[in-house]
């Protein structure tokens, strides 16, 4: 706690304690509020809202429609300009080689899984995990997610079918 000798000295050269300083600041702020010009017309928000909802204030439909059309034309022109800028930006980009999308046909996926070779039941789980590791929708680029989901569904269907055939063959 500061002693009286360490009290702040304000621009007047007088030594003041903290309470006196706060009092002076409050008085100065009250004087500053009086100097601010107040609105000459009082504004009661509740009465304005009540007046608007009463229906006594009418707006001509034609003027509202004209304002809407004018604002819509401005927005349409702005949107068209942005679209043209985007087209130019995309045209300036260098196009890399076309990306080869992974196949979704069952024959190709069966070949990737290795279902053309005879397998035991334990191998089906390994096949499913290995295929999911590289083809799961959560593990591929966002633009390939839909395709990966289809590939996973086809692979699961093929693995389940091969598993049923293997079980049926073992029962015979």
Secondary structure, 3 states (H helix, E strand, C coil): CCCHHHCCECCCCCECCHHHHHHHHHHHHHHHHHHCCCCCCCCCHHHHHHHHHHCCCCCCHHHHHHHHHHHHHHHHHHHHHHHHHHHHHHHHCCCCCCCCCCCCCHHHHHHHHCCCCCCCHHHHHHHHHHHHHHHCHHHCCHHHHHHHHHHHHHHHHHHHHHHHHHHHHHHC
